[in-house]
Amino acid sequence: ATVVEQWGKKFILAVSAAGDLFAVDQHAADERVRLEELRGALLAPPPRSRPARGQPPPPSPIPTAVLGRPQRCQLTASELATLRANASLAWRWGWRWEDNAAPGATVGLTGGAALLAEDDGVPLLSLGGDAGVSLTGLPTVEGTAMGAEALAEYLREIAAIGATSAPPPALQRLLASKACRGAIMFGDLLSRDDCAALLSSLRRTQLPLHCAHGRPTAALLAPGVVAAATDADELTPTKRRRMLAQRARKERHVIWSLVEQAALETA
């Protein structure tokens, strides 16, 4: 895409190779870029092989903050059962805990001897009765920890849809929030080089059409606007940008609808 200009310190007007004129939400676009950068930095691909019998799982891709004192984590019977069946997943996302029913069985501390394991090598806890577990470590991203409520939510999701490689809901919300707070904002002045760099980064993302919260990153203002110009081949870059800017001003109601939508999303 070719940058035309920044519009209202909110949108980047750009034209595609096909000659279509777009308005790109600079905040939503940068939010998408930052979200995928955060995910790429934090979320290593899942291990291809299970740990050997009696051995601790591979290191978590999420930093774990070890608690000074264990925190009681009250889970329902169903959540406890889900934790037992999917202990390696909870481990992978940074939670560490000890079994209150069997104090000698600890997951997440040093030493594999404290781990219990089934024949397939997946570490399990001996969860007896409704004694529950105590958290000894919490997954922490840039100073924000995910505690008992986040773990319980993740266990309920596993019970509902099955085990997947997707991050826990609380982690997804946390990354989206941090991507939003660190992104380019409405009102930030961008040079044409800044705009071009942002569009280039957006193009390399996996989901370039939506921000971290699902809002569209761009809107089509005028299809084929360059191709429709009779002298398009003879336009100088300056005249071409002016022509596209004039067309964008005619479509300003579309741009302002994006502004209103963005205001509703961030209210």
Secondary structure, DSSP 4 states (H G I P E B T S, - for coil): -EEEEEETTTEEEEE-TTS-EEEEEHHHHHHHHHHHHHHHHH-PPPPSSPPPTTPPPPPPSS-EEEEEEEEEE---HHHHHHHHHTHHHHHHTT-EEEESSSTT-EESSS-GGG-EE-TT--EE----TT--EEEEEEEEETTEE--HHHHHHHHHHHHHH---SSPPHHHHHHHHHHHHHHS--TT----HHHHHHHHHHHHTSS-TTB-TTS-BSEEEEETTTTTTSTTGGG--HHHHHHHHHHHHHHTHHHHHHHHHHHHHHH-
